[in-house]
Amino acid sequence: MVNKEHTYKAEDIKILKGLEGVRKRPAMYIGSTGIEGLHHLVYEVIDNSVDEALAGFCDRIEVKLNKDGSCTVIDNGRGIPTGKHPEDPEGRTALEIVLTELHAGGKFESKAYKVSGGLHGVGVSVVNALSEWMEVEVKRNGRIVRQRYARGIPVTPVEEIGKTEERGTKITFKPDPEIFEVIEFSKDVLSHRFKELSYLNKGLKIILMDERDGAVEEFIAEGGIVSFVEDLNKNKKVINAKPIYVTGQREGVIVEIAIQYNESYSEEILTFVNNINTREGGTHLVGFKSALTRTINSYAIEKGFLKEGKESLSGDDVREGIVAVISVKIPEPQFEGQTKMKLGNSEVKGIVETILNEGLSRWLEENPNSAKRIVEKAKEAARVREAAKKAKELTRRKGILEDTTLPGKLADCTEKDPSHAELFIVEGDSAGGSAKQARDRRCQAVLPLRGKILNVEKARIDKMLTSEEIKTLITAIGGGIGKENFDPEGIRYHKVILMTDADVDGAHIRTLLLTFFYRQMLPLIEKGYLYIAQPPLYRIKRGKWERYIQSEEEFYKFLMDIAEEEVSIEGEMEKKKEFLRLIFEYGRLMEIFEKKGFAPSYIEKLILSDINEGSPVTSLRDFSLLKDISLNIQGVIRKNTGEKEYSVLIKNEIFRSSSLWQIYTKIMDTIKKGLTIQRYKGLGEMNPDQLWETTMDPQKRTLLQVTVEDAQRANEIFTILMGDDVEPRKDFIVKHALEVRNLDI
């Protein structure tokens, strides 16, 4: 893998073509201009650093999310070559060419890099083109050089700014708001990817620093993909206590596979090529599935668990309950598209098959007890598969899985073109009745569901087909059910919209529905057909004027806008805004404690007495936050710490109090005066006109599109919330309890 005989020089950078068209068609290069494309920028930059690690020259990468919205990636690799490129007629440096020319990089020939994820040479130049500005610093050959760009165009020359004995590359870029719909990076999304990279690269340390809140996370994994699989299974009951680990190398291709079975009914297989998550699989996945099925069948027949010629296990049978990670390193991978979702190298199929067949056969022989449990689980899956097949045949004969007989409770639309048709799945007959009256009958269908549907996380397909609500969903949507049998071409609506109440029951029903679609109709999500309606949470009325508000955040922003008109403190406008922001946050936190049974006066006494131990609330995260906010408010509106009372001008009257809670409630009472505030708990509380105007009218509504951006995280959450194991669910609830904002008591 490491070719240290050949140094990384300017002539290693090959020029293929310029940067034309990237800004006009960014989705061609990064997938989208939404949240996924935004984070793809970071992945393109960090992939270059990881390629340096694969080549043996880098063991540390730092990623900083800066307060100004930019991102910095620093590695201790060799540094991008900075010498003049011998083939460039303009005499530019290799550094400038790499950052401003499409298809320019050191990965087209195998001298500088034996293995790399960034194959096409478009990554960092595309990031440059799609950034408002980018700055690069390179430490190499004792020098530090720098260049700055604006939307892909150099605005400074490549200039030396210092001397150093270190080496590496530092790239800082700010996504261009002219290109991206969202320009704020998500720490959670990046954390997951960096954790993934640490598993795939033993010993590589990745540090994520969020300058926005001061948080720092480190990712380093010495156990590699074995630890990866164990982590994926951490909330599940496993069959083989230690994961199966198989590795080998053939024809320059390095293969690593880790497998661990659990007692669930689903499968989770993650595939990677040169550290890139190939979410759509490819030849390495095909080879894995083929070898797994053949090897387990051969072992089962040899040991007498199956009768040769009479019994066999299908691929679905042997993969039930499997969690596997497949990582291959290939000198010249062929991907389908720049986003690299699917591997196309035909030779890899046979290489993976051979290596897995040999390694898995050896493991099965050496671990007979675990091997027997795996085979027995697969045999049980086969029995259930046959039962499910019979159940499907029965339900088809009755018309349940066919489009010909639609359920009676479905109020269908007249539009027959699925691309123009919408289906609202509504909770309960009451809300269903309102939705049926409110809808546009030409293109909007409504399907009311009665009560909570079956939790499919705990049920196989044969049980699902006995559930009336599940059968109703299958029939209404079309396309069938199950991983192998679902046909996206049969879907009758290209917008399937979940419309549930904004209370605990509504959230539960929505989670059950999402679990069903994720497990049994995944292509519906992958094609972008599944949405969640956003009915308003509040209706605010004053005289003839009214406004609908969809979230608590928007509600408090509305109230704060009024407060800016009604409340004054000594000092400039910015000081007043800071005070209002702090007092609103203080009040919201205090309201949480009040809902949990703690009197605000009691909490304020604890804050003032500076009690840190022995209190029923001192272990709660929000208590220390309240203390910090109270100190910050004191710094904003008290002249000195010796004064006992705060003084605030509310609607031209001075209000003094030593209690921030009293000040908050006084402000809220004042700004709410004259307003009629209605908080909706259910869709049934809205009349059809209101439901249409706020939630169903395509011109005014807000819909959240459901995406499977990260199958692993989605799988983990569904397992925790909907699975059999109680302890992980309890831990999750305890951990996130204080984040609850809408709690029915």
N, C-alpha and C positions, 0 to 999 in steps of 0.2 A: 504493500500500500504506500509506503513512504519512499520517495525517490530523492535521496539527499545528495546524490552525485551531481544532479543537475540543479544549478542555482536558478532562482526565479528572477529573470531579467526583463528589460523593456521589450526585447524582441519576441518574448513569449506571448505578448498581447497581439492577437490577430484582429485586424479590422475587417468587418464584413459589410456593414451598411450603417447609414445614419439613423437619426432619432425621429424621423418623420412620422407624423400621424399618431404618436402616443397620446398627446393631449386631446386630439380629436376623438379617439376611440380607446379610452383608458381601459374599458371593460375587457378588451381583447387581451390585455396583458396582466391585469390583476383581478379579473373575474367580475368586479362590480365597483361602483363608486359609493356604495353604502358602507356599513360597519365592517363587513368582511374584507372589502378592498382596502379600507384604511389600515387594518391590521396586517394585510398582505404586504404592505410597504415595509413594516418592521421585519417580517419573515424574510423578505428578499435580502435585506441588509444583513441580518444575523446569519442567514444561510451561507453567505460568503465567509463569515468568521468561523462557522462550523466546518466549512470546507478546509480552512486552514488547520483546524483541529484534526480532521480526517487525514490530512497530509502529514501530521505529526509536528506541527509548528506552533500550536496554540493550545493553552489549557485553561484560559480564563477569558470570559466575556462579560462586560458590564453593559447593562441597558438602563438608561435614565429617562424617565418621563418628566420633562421639564415644565415649570409653571407656565411658560408662555405657549404651551401646546406643542412644542417641538419634542423630538426624541433623539437621544444620543446613544450610539452603539460603539463600544470601545473593545478592541481585542489586542492580544499580545502576539499576534501572528507575524508574518514576515513584512507586512506593510505592502500596499500597492506600489508597484514599480513607478519611480518618478523621473526616470531618465527620458531623453528625447527618443521618440519612436523612429527607428531607422527607415520605415516605409511610408511615413506620413509626409506628404508634400508640403504641408504647412509648418512642419517642424515642431508640432505639439508634443507635449510629454505624454507618456503612457497613461499617467494619472488622469489627465484631462480627457484623453480618448476613452478610457474605461467609463468615465462618468457622463460623457456627452454623446457617445456613439452607440447605437443599437448593435447588438451582436459583436461587441468587442470585449474580449476577456482572455484569460489564461487557461481556459478549460476545453478549448477545441482540439488541442493536442494533449497527449497524456504525459508530457514532460513535467510540467509544474504541478499538476494534480493527477494522481492515479484514479481517485474517486471524488466525485463532487455532486452536490445537489443542484447547484446553479450551473446547468449545462449550457443554456442557450445564450448566455452573455447579455441578457436584456435586463436582469434584475435591478442592479444599482443605478443604471442609466435611466430606467423607467421611473424609479423612485425620485431621481433628480428632476426628471421632466414633470412629475406630478406634485412637486413640492413648491411651495411659495418661495422658499430659499433652502439651500443646502450648503454646509461648510464641511470640508474634509481636511483632516490633519494626518500626516503620515510620518511616523518615526522609522527611519531607515538609513543605514550606512552612516550613522552618527549625526544625521541632520533631522530637523523637524521642518516639514514644508506644509503649506496651507494653500487652499484655493476656495473661493466662495462662488456660488451660482444662484441665479434667480430664474425659476421656472425652466431649468435645464440649460441656461445660457451662462457662461462664465462672466463674472463681473469683476474679478481680480485675476491677475496672472498667478501662475504657480510660483510662490515666493517662499524663501527660507526664512523662518522666524526664530530659529534657535538651534542649539546643539544638544545631543542626548546620546546616551549609551543604550537606551531602551529601543524596542521595536514594536511596531503595531500600527493599526489604523483606527482613527476616530472619525465617525461620520455623524453629523447632526443635521436633521432635516425637519422642516415644518410642513405638514400636508397643506395643499393649496385649497382654500375654501371655495375657489372658483370651480374646483373639480369634485370635491367630496361633499356628500350630503351631511355627514357627521365628521367632525374633526377632533373629537375628544377620545383619546385612547382608553381602553378598558384594561385595568390592571388584572382583573380576573381572567380575561381571555388570554392575555400574554403570559400570565403565570402558568396556565395550563400547558401552553405550548413549550415553555421553557422547562417545565417539569418533564414533559415528554422527551425533549432533546437530551436532558441529563440522563434519562434511562437508556437512551439509544447510544450514548457516548460515555462509557465508563471513565470516571476521573475528570471529566470536563466540568468546571465550575461556572455557573451562570448566575450573575447577581442582578436582581431587578430592584432599582431604586426609584421610588415615586416621590419626586421633589414636591408634589402637590400636597401630600399629607405626611411626608417624612418616613413612610413605610419602606422597609428593606426586606427582601426575601432572597435566600440563597438556595440554589438547586445543584446538588451533586449526588450521583448514585453510583456506588461501587458494585452493586449487585446486577446492574444492567437490566436486560429485559426480563430476567427472572423476578427481580424486585417489581418491575412494571406489572407483570401478571398478578403477583401477590397483592399489589395495591388495588388492582381492578377487582379482585375477589374479596377485599377486606370485609365487606358486609354480607358475605354469602357463606353458606356451609359447603366446604370443599370436600371432594372425594379423594383426590391424591394430595396429601398434606404438603409435599414439596413439588413444585412445578417440574414437568418434564422439560429438559433442556437439550436441544439438538443443535449442533453446529458443524459446519464443514465448508470446504472451498474446492471449487472445480472451475476450470477455464477462466480463472481470474475473478470469478463471482464468489463472494463470501455470503454464506447463509447462516442466520441465527433464528431459532424458533423456540419459543417457550409456550408450554401448554399446561393448563390446570382446569380440571372439571369441577363444577359445583352442582348442587342439587336442584337448580332452577331448570326451567324449560326453554330458555332462550339461549342464543349463541352470541358471542362477541369476539370477533376476529379483527384485529388491527394490523394493517400491512404498511410497511415503510420501505422506501427505496432511497438509499443514500440520505437517510434521516427525513425524507419527505413523506408525509402521510398520504398514501395513495388511497383515498377514500372510496374510489370506484374499483379498487382491486387491480386485476390484471393477470398476467401470466404466472406471477409468483403465487397468487391466491389459487388459481386453477390447479397448479401443481401441488399445492398444499392439500386442497380438498381431495384430489384424486388419490394421493398417497395415504392420507389419513383413512379414507374409506377402505381402500384395498388392504392396508396393513392390519387394521383392526378385524376385518372380515377373515383374513388369512389366519390370524392368531386365534380367533374364536372357533374356527373350524378345526384347526390343529389341536386345540385343547378340548374339543368335544362340547363347546358351548352352543355350537350351531351344527345342524346336520347338512353335510356337503350336498349340494345340488337341490336341497329342499328349502333351506332357509338362507336368507342374506339380510344384511343391514344396509339401509340406504345412506346416502350422504347426510340427509337431515337427521337420521337416527344417531349416527356416530358423533354429530356435532351438537346434539342437544345438551345444554349445560356447559359447553366448552367456553373457555376464555383463552385466547391465544394471541401472541404477538409474533409477527413474521417480519424480520428485518434483513434485507439483502443489500449488499454493497456491490455496485456494478460499475466497471470503468466507463462504459458508454451506454447509459440507459436511454431508451426511446419512450418518451411520454406522449400521451395524447393531449395536445394543447399545452400552452405555457403554464397553466395552473397545475399541471402535473398530477392529475387525479387518478390516472390509470397507466399501468406499465404495459408496454407493447412488445418487449424483447421475447421472441418465440423460444429461444434457447433456454431461458430461465425456467420455464415450466418443467422440463426434464431434469434440470439440475436440482431444483427444489424437491421434486419427486424422489430422486435417488437418495439425496441426503436424509430426507425425513423417513423414508422407508427403512434405511439402515439404522438410523438412530432410534426411531420409535420401536422397531422390532426388538432391538437390544434392551430397551427400557422395559417393555412388556415382559420379556423373559426374566429380567432381574427383579421385577416388582410384581409378583403374581397376585398378591392380595388386592392391590390397587387396580391391576389390570382386570381382574374378575369383576370388581365393582363397576368399572367403566363399561365393560361388555354387558353386564346385567342392566345398567341404565339404558344403554342403546337398545337392548332387546325389549325393555319396557316401552321405550319410545316407539319401537316398531309395532308393538301390540296396539298402542294408542293410535298410531297412524292408520292402522287398518280399521280401527273403530271409527275414527274420524272420517275415513273415506266412505264407510257405510253410512255414517250420519249425513255426510254431504250428498251422497246419492239420494238418500231419503228426502232431504230438504229440497234438493233440486226437483225431484219428482213432484213435490208439493208446491213447487214454484217459488220457494223462499229465496233461492240464490239467483233467480232469473229476473230480468228487467220487466217481464211481461205483466206481473201482478204487483202493482205498487201498494204499499200499506195504506189502509183506509184513513189513518190519522194524518197522512201527508197531504198538505195543500200544495199541489204542484203548480208550476208556472206554465205558461203557454209556449215559452221559448224552447226550441228543441236543439239549438246549437249550444253545446256545453260551455263554450268560451264566453257566452253572453248570459249564462244562467247562474243563479246563486241559490244556495240552500242554507237557511237559518235553522240551526238546531237549538231549540228553545227548551228551557227547563219548566215543565209543568203546563197544565192545561190553561191556567189563567193567563200567564204570559204568552202562551201560544195563541190564545184567542185574540189578545191585543195585537200580536205580530201579524196574524192573518188579516186583521182589519187594516193594519197600517201599511202592509206591503204593496209593492208594485206587482200586480198579478202577472204582468207580461214576462218578467224576468226573475222574480223572487219567489222561491218556494219556502214553505215553513213546515218543520217537523217537530212537534212537541214530544218530549220524552217524559214519562211518568216516573219520578223518583230517581234513585241512583242506579246507574247501570252496573253490570257485573265487573268486578275487579279482575281484568284479564291477566294481571301480573301473577295471579295465583291459580289460573285456570288454563287447561289445554283446550284445543279447538273443539273437541267433541262436546265439552261442557258449554262452551260459548254458544254453540248452535242450538242449545236448548233454551237460551235466554231470549225472551220475546223482544226486549229492547235492542239487543245486539242484532237479531234477525231483521228488525225494522230498519236499523242503520244500514246494514249490508244491502238490503233491497233498495232503499231510497237512493243511496249513493251510487250503487253499481260498481262493477269492477271485480267483485268477488271478495275473497278474504285469504290471508296468509301470505307468507313470504314468497312461496313458489307459485301460488295460484292467482295472486292479485294482478289484474290486467288494467293498467292506467288508461288504456283506450276505452274501457267500458264506463269510466266515470261520467256521470250525467251532469255534474256541475263543476265548473272550474273555480268556483269560490264556495267553499264549505265553511260556514261562519258559526262559531260557537257563541251563543248569546245566553249567558247565565247571570244570575243575580250577583250583586256585589257584596254578598255576605259569606259566612263560613260554609254553609251548605252549597252555595253556588260555586265557591272555590273548589270544594270537594268533587262536585259533579264535573267541573271543568278538568280537574286532574285525572279523574277516571276516564273521561273521553279522550284526553291527550294520551293516556297510557294505551288505550285501545288503538288509536290511530298510529301511534309510534310502533307498537308491537305487531299489528295486523294489517295496516294500510300505509306502510312507510313511504311508498312512492307518491302518495297523496301529498305528503309533507315535502318530499324531495322536489316535486314539481312546482311547489309554491302555491298549492290550492287550498291550504288550511289557514284559517284566520280566526282571530278572537275579537268579538265586538267590544266596543268601549262605550257602554251606556254611561250617561252622566251620573256623578255621585251626588251633585247638588243642583238645586234650582233656586236661584236668587231673584227676588222680585221686589221692586220698589215702585208703587203706583202702577203705571202701564208698562214700565220698563222691566224686562226680565233677561236673565242670562243663565245658561247651563254650564256647569263646571265638572270636569271629568276626573279630577284627582284631588287628593288632600293638598299636594304641593301647589296646584293651581289655585285652590281655594284660599290657602294662606297667602299666596302672592296677591290675590285679589284684595284680601283684607289689608295687607301691608300697603298696597297702593292708596287705599283710603286713609290708613294711619298716617301716611306721609303728609296728607292734607290737614289732618286734625291734631297731630302731635308735634310739639316742639321742645327742644332742649337748648341750653346755651351752647353756642358754637356754630360752625359752618354746616352746610347741608350734608356733606359726607359723614360728619360725626353723627348727625341725626339718623342717617340711613344705617350706620353701623349699630347704633343703639337699638333701632327697631328690629334689625336682623337678629341681634342677640336676645332681646326680650321675647321675641316670637319663638325662638328656639328653646329658650328657657321655659316658656309657657307650655309648649308642646311636650317637652320632656316631663314636666310636672303633671300634665294631664295623664301621661302614661302611668306614673306612680299612683295617681288618684284612682285610676281604673283598677289598679292592683290592690286597692284598699289602704293606701298610705295617705294620710291627710297632708295637704301641702304645708300647713303650719308646722307639722312634725318634721317634714323633710327639711324645711328652712332652719329649724332649730338645730338639726344635725349639721347642716352646712356651717352655721354660725359658730357652733361649739367645736367644730373641727374634729369631730369624732371619726376615727379611722377603723376602729375594731369594735366588735360586739354588737353592731347594729344589724337588724334584719335586711338592710338595704346596702350596706357597705360593700357587699360582694358583687353588686350589680354595676355593670359597666357605666350606665347612664348617670349614676350618682356622682362619680368623679367628674364626669362631663359637666353636670350641673354646677359643681363647685367652681370649675374653671370658667364657666360662662358668667357666674355671679361676680367673680373677680374681674373679668374683662369689662362687665357693665360698670362696675365700681370705677374702673379706670377711665371710662368714657364720660360718666355724668357726675361723679363726685369731685369736688374741688380738691379734697384731700381725704386720706383714710380715716381721719378723726371724726368726720361728720357722720351722724347716725342715720339721717334720712336722705332719701333720694328726692329730687324735686323735678317734676315734669309738668309742662304746660299742655293740658289736654282740652281742646276746644276753647281756648282763651281763658281757661281757669287753671290756676296752679294746684297741682295735686302732690302732696308730700306723704311719703310712707317709707318705713324701714324695710317693708316686705316687697320684694320684686314680684311675688305672686299677686299681691293686691294691686300693684301698678299694672301688671298684665291684664288682670280681670277688668280693671277700670277702663283700660284702653279698648279691650274687646267689647265691653258693654256700650261704650261710646260709639265705636265705628259700626256696630251692628244695629244701632237704633234706627228704626224706620225701614229696616230690611226684613223681608220675609224669607227665611232660609229653610228650605226643605231638603232633607237628606234622604235620598232614595235607598231603601234596603232591597227592593225587588222591582223587577220589570213590571209586575202587575200593578204597581202604584202609579204607573204612567198611563195616560189615556193613549189611544192609537195615534192621535196627531202628534203628541209629544214624542212617542217612541219612533215615529217616522222621522221627525225633524232632527232628533238627537242621535239616533243609532242606526237607522236603516237607509236614509236618504244618501245615495252615492255622492251627491254634491257637497254634503255637510259632515258626514260621519267620519270617524277615525277608526281604522282597523289595524290590528297588530297581526303581521304575517308570522306564522309559525315556521321556523327553520330548524333543520338539524345541523347547526353549525358545528356542534361538537357531540357526536354520538356517544362518546365515552362518558361525558358529564351528564348527558340526558339519561343514559342507562343507569348511572350511579344514583341519581336523584329518584328515578322511578323505583329502583330496587329498595332504596331506603324507605320511601314513603308508602309504597304499595306492596312490599314483599312480606314474607313470613316472619323474618327476624325482628323482634320487638326492640331490642337494645339499641341498634343503630338509629331507629326511628325516634326513640326516646332521647338519645343524645342530640339528634338533629333539632328536635323541638326545644330542648333546653338551650342549645347554642343560639338559636335564632328567635327565642321567645320575645326578647326586647325589641326586635325589629318590627313586631306586629303593630300596625297602625289602625286597622279596622277589626275590632274584636267584639263579638256578640256575647254578652254576659246575661 
